[in-house]
Amino acid sequence: MRFRSISSADVSISEIGFGCGGTAGLMVRGSPDEQRAVIARALERGINYFDVAPDYGAGAAEENLGRVLRELGVRPYITTKVEIRAADLGDVAAHVVRSTVASLRRLGVDYVDFLQIHNAPVRRHPDQPADAYAHLWLEHYLGPNGALEGLRRAQGDGKTRHVGFIVRGGDVEAASQMLTTGAFQLINVSYHLLNPTAGQPAPSGLQVDADWGAVINEAQRLGVGVAVYSPLANGLLTDAVLRGAAAHPLSGGRLPERADYPDLVRRVQSLSFLSVPGVQSLSQAGYRFILMHPGVTSVLGGFSEQSHLDDALAAASSDPLSEADLARLDAVWRANLVA
């Protein structure tokens, strides 16, 4: 396992991180024995960074991660998050502190290494359902009694060592304004073969659902760490999707239920040249692509079973994608992911 440093936090974390989200499902719906076995394997292979949130299984992932780490007697780097909903907007800072205390209790630890706001910053007050937390108005981030103030309180109380936020694309100016405050040490972004715009300008001809504005490059310039979530596009970038297999039993993903799922699969099929039997799977190619970016600190794998972890580990120990693969990838992007 290789490690990459976050200069603003003076820590080094593994290139492959352990994502505990509900899409892969292991830390939410897996059995205790399954969870323990996969985490033990990850630690054995050098993974020292675990990413969790209270929204993953309504606290179940935090509880399960904390239990397994205590059973194994280890204390890796841990990130957890805070979700801010409409009911919390009266005093966002106080909610951040309350949520952090509850997360620490579920995890069974006195502090986390990184505490992030799970809402992405946006320039305008978001119009979304009352129970949603995807976005947060920049004013509620940076204003009085805002999210940043709550993070600083948690930091001052020793509940977290470092702070960060999530980026969800489509609002480059807000993310840039947050980064240039100098207050944050870590961001989470989505960056993958179907949408590479977090790490580079969109190739001419490629249509994406959201432009991430090469935010990884700006974070790198400022010494801010970057953890990549959803590296396989919520499970799309896998050989299982290429061969039409059913979703994993633990998976919480809902992609097959979407009306545009057939079109998504066709886009994935345009990348099938990256899956070479006996050489690499499509998911391994996806990890290798992400790790080629020097601004990426860690790729958060979502593991439903040990084979998924082993795929990520194999990719991390492999060379970058070949020049021929990169040239063909660029051509497919410019054709808007049409083979």
LUMTORVO-111853 format. One record per residue (C-alpha): residue number from 1; residue in one letter; y, z, x. Coordinates in nm, 4 decimals, m for minus. Layout:
N
> NUM  A  Y  Z  X
...
This chain:
339
> 1  M  0.0000  0.0000  0.0000
> 2  R  0.3452  m0.0878  0.1207
> 3  F  0.6518  0.1194  0.0374
> 4  R  1.0129  0.0227  m0.0223
> 5  S  1.3129  0.2484  0.0169
> 6  I  1.5969  0.3277  m0.2211
> 7  S  1.8854  0.3838  0.0162
> 8  S  2.1080  0.5520  m0.2419
> 9  A  1.8344  0.8086  m0.3127
> 10  D  1.6810  0.8323  0.0359
> 11  V  1.3256  0.7956  m0.0967
> 12  S  1.0491  0.5390  m0.0493
> 13  I  0.8186  0.4472  m0.3344
> 14  S  0.5096  0.2307  m0.3594
> 15  E  0.5517  m0.1409  m0.4260
> 16  I  0.3196  m0.0981  m0.7229
> 17  G  0.4238  0.1741  m0.9644
> 18  F  0.2163  0.3217  m1.2456
> 19  G  0.3673  0.2382  m1.5846
> 20  C  0.2639  0.4708  m1.8652
> 21  G  0.3962  0.2682  m2.1595
> 22  G  0.2314  0.2094  m2.4916
> 23  T  0.1815  m0.1660  m2.4537
> 24  A  m0.1006  m0.1230  m2.2010
> 25  G  m0.1992  0.1898  m2.3875
> 26  L  m0.4086  0.3834  m2.1329
> 27  M  m0.1787  0.6868  m2.1181
> 28  V  m0.1266  0.6880  m2.4945
> 29  R  m0.4638  0.5956  m2.6423
> 30  G  m0.7087  0.6233  m2.3518
> 31  S  m0.9584  0.9073  m2.3218
> 32  P  m0.8838  1.1928  m2.0781
> 33  D  m1.1674  1.0756  m1.8540
> 34  E  m1.0327  0.7179  m1.8471
> 35  Q  m0.6822  0.8391  m1.7713
> 36  R  m0.7983  1.0658  m1.4921
> 37  A  m1.0190  0.7992  m1.3308
> 38  V  m0.7478  0.5313  m1.3218
> 39  I  m0.4772  0.7684  m1.1980
> 40  A  m0.7090  0.9036  m0.9277
> 41  R  m0.7800  0.5473  m0.8168
> 42  A  m0.4081  0.4673  m0.8093
> 43  L  m0.3302  0.7730  m0.5960
> 44  E  m0.6207  0.6982  m0.3659
> 45  R  m0.4793  0.3494  m0.3037
> 46  G  m0.1323  0.4828  m0.2241
> 47  I  0.0626  0.4614  m0.5505
> 48  N  0.3181  0.7413  m0.5419
> 49  Y  0.5463  0.6458  m0.8306
> 50  F  0.4856  0.7020  m1.2040
> 51  D  0.7143  0.5838  m1.4845
> 52  V  0.6968  0.7459  m1.8282
> 53  A  0.9171  0.8125  m2.1315
> 54  P  0.9139  1.0388  m2.4383
> 55  D  0.8910  0.7317  m2.6626
> 56  Y  0.5516  0.6357  m2.5182
> 57  G  0.3180  0.7714  m2.7829
> 58  A  0.5808  1.0150  m2.9150
> 59  G  0.5439  1.2338  m2.6071
> 60  A  0.1697  1.1777  m2.5590
> 61  A  0.2099  0.9803  m2.2342
> 62  E  0.4192  1.2577  m2.0779
> 63  E  0.1670  1.5206  m2.1827
> 64  N  m0.1287  1.3171  m2.0580
> 65  L  0.0346  1.2302  m1.7265
> 66  G  0.1288  1.5917  m1.6648
> 67  R  m0.2214  1.7130  m1.7460
> 68  V  m0.3927  1.4667  m1.5127
> 69  L  m0.1551  1.5340  m1.2237
> 70  R  m0.2173  1.9073  m1.2568
> 71  E  m0.5936  1.8525  m1.2682
> 72  L  m0.5733  1.6433  m0.9517
> 73  G  m0.3314  1.8829  m0.7825
> 74  V  m0.0764  1.6164  m0.6872
> 75  R  0.2967  1.5675  m0.7340
> 76  P  0.4071  1.2034  m0.6947
> 77  Y  0.7524  1.0727  m0.7755
> 78  I  0.8083  1.0754  m1.1533
> 79  T  1.0645  0.8955  m1.3674
> 80  T  1.1172  0.9814  m1.7308
> 81  K  1.3820  0.8701  m1.9750
> 82  V  1.6089  0.9648  m2.2632
> 83  E  1.6311  0.7678  m2.5880
> 84  I  1.9612  0.7911  m2.7719
> 85  R  1.9681  0.7160  m3.1421
> 86  A  2.2416  0.7149  m3.4051
> 87  A  2.1914  1.0844  m3.4844
> 88  D  2.2675  1.1728  m3.1204
> 89  L  2.6019  0.9939  m3.0902
> 90  G  2.8113  1.2981  m3.1840
> 91  D  2.7327  1.4585  m2.8474
> 92  V  2.5268  1.2262  m2.6319
> 93  A  2.5489  1.4503  m2.3246
> 94  A  2.3979  1.7465  m2.5056
> 95  H  2.1134  1.5280  m2.6359
> 96  V  2.0397  1.4070  m2.2825
> 97  V  1.9960  1.7646  m2.1658
> 98  R  1.7815  1.8632  m2.4673
> 99  S  1.5606  1.5590  m2.4275
> 100  T  1.5168  1.6269  m2.0566
> 101  V  1.4116  1.9867  m2.1176
> 102  A  1.1532  1.8687  m2.3720
> 103  S  1.0187  1.6053  m2.1297
> 104  L  0.9852  1.8589  m1.8486
> 105  R  0.7907  2.0870  m2.0833
> 106  R  0.5508  1.8076  m2.1791
> 107  L  0.5068  1.7012  m1.8175
> 108  G  0.4646  2.0594  m1.7004
> 109  V  0.7130  2.0218  m1.4130
> 110  D  1.0442  2.1850  m1.3218
> 111  Y  1.2208  1.8564  m1.2472
> 112  V  1.1727  1.4808  m1.2365
> 113  D  1.2728  1.2644  m0.9448
> 114  F  1.4535  1.0089  m1.1620
> 115  L  1.5990  1.0436  m1.5117
> 116  Q  1.7028  0.7244  m1.6874
> 117  I  1.8745  0.6353  m2.0113
> 118  H  1.6293  0.4151  m2.2027
> 119  N  1.9124  0.2389  m2.3893
> 120  A  2.0646  m0.0603  m2.2120
> 121  P  2.4462  m0.0628  m2.1877
> 122  V  2.6350  m0.3164  m2.4005
> 123  R  3.0026  m0.4036  m2.4339
> 124  R  3.0246  m0.3725  m2.8111
> 125  H  2.9005  m0.1027  m3.0453
> 126  P  2.5440  m0.2190  m3.1197
> 127  D  2.4462  m0.3121  m3.4725
> 128  Q  2.0889  m0.1843  m3.4958
> 129  P  1.8749  0.0419  m3.7184
> 130  A  1.9471  0.4127  m3.7087
> 131  D  1.6185  0.4957  m3.5358
> 132  A  1.6502  0.2264  m3.2674
> 133  Y  1.7408  0.2990  m2.9066
> 134  A  1.7369  m0.0418  m2.7361
> 135  H  2.1100  m0.0503  m2.6659
> 136  L  2.4008  0.1871  m2.6216
> 137  W  2.7721  0.1109  m2.6363
> 138  L  2.9312  0.1367  m2.2925
> 139  E  3.1783  0.3898  m2.4285
> 140  H  2.8900  0.6193  m2.5251
> 141  Y  2.7579  0.5799  m2.1722
> 142  L  3.0753  0.6471  m1.9753
> 143  G  3.3087  0.8263  m2.2169
> 144  P  3.3580  1.2013  m2.2775
> 145  N  3.0307  1.3788  m2.3673
> 146  G  2.8549  1.0520  m2.2925
> 147  A  2.5220  0.9668  m2.1388
> 148  L  2.6447  0.9755  m1.7798
> 149  E  2.7915  1.3210  m1.8324
> 150  G  2.4555  1.4374  m1.9687
> 151  L  2.2720  1.2916  m1.6695
> 152  R  2.5102  1.4717  m1.4356
> 153  R  2.4533  1.7989  m1.6188
> 154  A  2.0781  1.7566  m1.5855
> 155  Q  2.1249  1.6762  m1.2178
> 156  G  2.3495  1.9759  m1.1638
> 157  D  2.0939  2.2034  m1.3306
> 158  G  1.8181  2.0782  m1.0987
> 159  K  1.6291  1.9047  m1.3797
> 160  T  1.6449  1.5693  m1.2019
> 161  R  1.7239  1.4583  m0.8513
> 162  H  1.8453  1.1063  m0.9268
> 163  V  1.9638  0.9109  m1.2313
> 164  G  1.9470  0.5588  m1.3640
> 165  F  1.9434  0.3301  m1.6649
> 166  I  1.7586  0.0374  m1.8234
> 167  V  1.8793  m0.3221  m1.8340
> 168  R  1.7539  m0.5481  m2.1152
> 169  G  1.9372  m0.8740  m2.0419
> 170  G  2.2143  m1.0561  m2.2210
> 171  D  2.4958  m0.8208  m2.1175
> 172  V  2.5649  m0.8838  m1.7509
> 173  E  2.9193  m0.7423  m1.7512
> 174  A  2.8140  m0.4045  m1.8893
> 175  A  2.5309  m0.3624  m1.6400
> 176  S  2.7634  m0.4620  m1.3559
> 177  Q  3.0262  m0.2128  m1.4662
> 178  M  2.7623  0.0613  m1.4717
> 179  L  2.6349  m0.0265  m1.1254
> 180  T  2.9794  m0.0329  m0.9686
> 181  T  3.0468  0.3270  m1.0774
> 182  G  2.8231  0.4316  m0.7873
> 183  A  2.6695  0.6978  m1.0110
> 184  F  2.3195  0.5502  m1.0410
> 185  Q  2.0299  0.5253  m0.7992
> 186  L  1.7756  0.3303  m1.0044
> 187  I  1.7613  0.0640  m1.2733
> 188  N  1.4652  m0.0778  m1.4634
> 189  V  1.4711  m0.4519  m1.5325
> 190  S  1.2339  m0.7154  m1.6655
> 191  Y  1.1642  m0.9970  m1.4195
> 192  H  0.8693  m1.2313  m1.4471
> 193  L  0.7434  m1.5885  m1.4289
> 194  L  0.8584  m1.6762  m1.7815
> 195  N  1.2122  m1.5492  m1.7232
> 196  P  1.3221  m1.5135  m1.3588
> 197  T  1.6940  m1.4677  m1.4318
> 198  A  1.7051  m1.1019  m1.3240
> 199  G  1.6476  m1.2224  m0.9694
> 200  Q  1.8118  m1.5646  m0.9604
> 201  P  2.0334  m1.7961  m1.1652
> 202  A  1.8427  m1.9704  m1.4426
> 203  P  1.6950  m2.2994  m1.3166
> 204  S  1.8524  m2.6024  m1.4818
> 205  G  1.6540  m2.6866  m1.7942
> 206  L  1.4912  m2.3447  m1.8423
> 207  Q  1.5722  m2.1850  m2.1771
> 208  V  1.5390  m1.8061  m2.1826
> 209  D  1.5735  m1.5505  m2.4601
> 210  A  1.8181  m1.3449  m2.2499
> 211  D  1.9979  m1.4095  m1.9222
> 212  W  1.9724  m1.1140  m1.6849
> 213  G  2.2494  m1.2389  m1.4594
> 214  A  2.0656  m1.1900  m1.1260
> 215  V  2.1224  m0.8159  m1.1686
> 216  I  1.8581  m0.7382  m0.9053
> 217  N  2.0786  m0.9008  m0.6425
> 218  E  2.3753  m0.6828  m0.7337
> 219  A  2.1634  m0.3676  m0.7341
> 220  Q  2.0289  m0.4598  m0.3914
> 221  R  2.3830  m0.5070  m0.2582
> 222  L  2.4778  m0.1592  m0.3801
> 223  G  2.1644  0.0149  m0.2508
> 224  V  2.0347  0.0827  m0.6026
> 225  G  1.6583  0.0802  m0.6533
> 226  V  1.4973  m0.1664  m0.8933
> 227  A  1.1771  m0.0970  m1.0847
> 228  V  1.0438  m0.4015  m1.2698
> 229  Y  0.8947  m0.3329  m1.6112
> 230  S  0.6883  m0.5769  m1.8153
> 231  P  0.5965  m0.7820  m1.5056
> 232  L  0.3346  m0.9724  m1.7065
> 233  A  0.5669  m1.0344  m2.0046
> 234  N  0.3985  m0.7762  m2.2271
> 235  G  0.0529  m0.9007  m2.1303
> 236  L  0.1164  m1.2731  m2.1767
> 237  L  0.0774  m1.3625  m1.8097
> 238  T  m0.2960  m1.3021  m1.7859
> 239  D  m0.6116  m1.5062  m1.7600
> 240  A  m0.7219  m1.3426  m2.0864
> 241  V  m0.4378  m1.5175  m2.2702
> 242  L  m0.5200  m1.8472  m2.0962
> 243  R  m0.8770  m1.8339  m2.2249
> 244  G  m0.7826  m1.7093  m2.5730
> 245  A  m0.9417  m1.3649  m2.5429
> 246  A  m0.8563  m1.0847  m2.7840
> 247  A  m0.6171  m0.8085  m2.6859
> 248  H  m0.7573  m0.5069  m2.5019
> 249  P  m0.8702  m0.2289  m2.7420
> 250  L  m0.6144  0.0141  m2.5963
> 251  S  m0.3282  m0.2326  m2.6082
> 252  G  m0.0341  m0.1491  m2.8301
> 253  G  0.1213  m0.4930  m2.7968
> 254  R  0.2053  m0.6874  m3.1107
> 255  L  0.2603  m1.0306  m2.9584
> 256  P  m0.0324  m1.2032  m3.1378
> 257  E  0.1275  m1.1058  m3.4700
> 258  R  0.4502  m1.2936  m3.3928
> 259  A  0.5107  m1.6260  m3.5649
> 260  D  0.6038  m1.7863  m3.2315
> 261  Y  0.2938  m1.6602  m3.0486
> 262  P  0.1335  m2.0083  m3.0232
> 263  D  0.4503  m2.1362  m2.8566
> 264  L  0.4491  m1.8412  m2.6157
> 265  V  0.0884  m1.9204  m2.5228
> 266  R  0.1796  m2.2840  m2.4592
> 267  R  0.4521  m2.1676  m2.2220
> 268  V  0.2027  m1.9489  m2.0386
> 269  Q  m0.0403  m2.2410  m2.0155
> 270  S  0.2211  m2.4358  m1.8202
> 271  L  0.1637  m2.1798  m1.5439
> 272  S  m0.2144  m2.2061  m1.5462
> 273  F  m0.2074  m2.3816  m1.2065
> 274  L  m0.1363  m2.0366  m1.0572
> 275  S  m0.4768  m1.9084  m1.1736
> 276  V  m0.7348  m2.0205  m0.9175
> 277  P  m1.0899  m1.8825  m0.9562
> 278  G  m1.1933  m1.6873  m0.6493
> 279  V  m0.8380  m1.6951  m0.5115
> 280  Q  m0.6027  m1.5283  m0.7570
> 281  S  m0.5603  m1.4588  m1.1266
> 282  L  m0.2438  m1.5445  m1.3174
> 283  S  m0.1474  m1.1768  m1.3268
> 284  Q  m0.1884  m1.1503  m0.9489
> 285  A  0.0374  m1.4520  m0.9068
> 286  G  0.2896  m1.2791  m1.1325
> 287  Y  0.2916  m0.9660  m0.9176
> 288  R  0.3134  m1.1691  m0.5972
> 289  F  0.6119  m1.3621  m0.7317
> 290  I  0.8027  m1.0432  m0.8168
> 291  L  0.7268  m0.8754  m0.4841
> 292  M  0.8762  m1.1728  m0.3005
> 293  H  1.2228  m1.0547  m0.4053
> 294  P  1.3595  m0.8134  m0.1422
> 295  G  1.5729  m0.6373  m0.4034
> 296  V  1.2683  m0.5202  m0.5996
> 297  T  1.1607  m0.1680  m0.5104
> 298  S  0.8536  m0.1264  m0.7298
> 299  V  0.6624  m0.3275  m0.9900
> 300  L  0.5520  m0.1114  m1.2819
> 301  G  0.2023  m0.2213  m1.3702
> 302  G  0.0823  m0.1541  m1.7229
> 303  F  m0.2861  m0.0700  m1.6969
> 304  S  m0.5322  m0.0576  m1.9847
> 305  E  m0.8289  m0.0119  m1.7496
> 306  Q  m0.9100  0.0088  m1.3799
> 307  S  m0.9553  m0.3676  m1.3378
> 308  H  m0.5896  m0.4155  m1.4324
> 309  L  m0.4897  m0.1693  m1.1619
> 310  D  m0.7136  m0.3428  m0.9103
> 311  D  m0.5487  m0.6767  m0.9942
> 312  A  m0.2077  m0.5322  m0.9094
> 313  L  m0.3346  m0.3688  m0.5909
> 314  A  m0.4931  m0.6945  m0.4746
> 315  A  m0.1677  m0.8803  m0.5332
> 316  A  0.0327  m0.6218  m0.3398
> 317  S  m0.1872  m0.6698  m0.0343
> 318  S  m0.1653  m1.0506  m0.0512
> 319  D  0.0777  m1.2940  0.1074
> 320  P  0.3725  m1.4360  m0.0890
> 321  L  0.3162  m1.7406  m0.3078
> 322  S  0.2829  m2.0644  m0.1120
> 323  E  0.5668  m2.3143  m0.0770
> 324  A  0.3600  m2.5608  m0.2794
> 325  D  0.3177  m2.3130  m0.5655
> 326  L  0.6887  m2.2283  m0.5597
> 327  A  0.7847  m2.5960  m0.5709
> 328  R  0.5540  m2.6582  m0.8658
> 329  L  0.6823  m2.3431  m1.0365
> 330  D  1.0397  m2.4644  m1.0037
> 331  A  0.9426  m2.8000  m1.1535
> 332  V  0.7750  m2.6285  m1.4493
> 333  W  1.0820  m2.4109  m1.5044
> 334  R  1.3076  m2.7176  m1.5020
> 335  A  1.0796  m2.8752  m1.7612
> 336  N  1.1327  m2.5602  m1.9732
> 337  L  0.7766  m2.4358  m1.9160
> 338  V  0.6077  m2.7502  m2.0352
> 339  A  0.3074  m2.8498  m1.8271
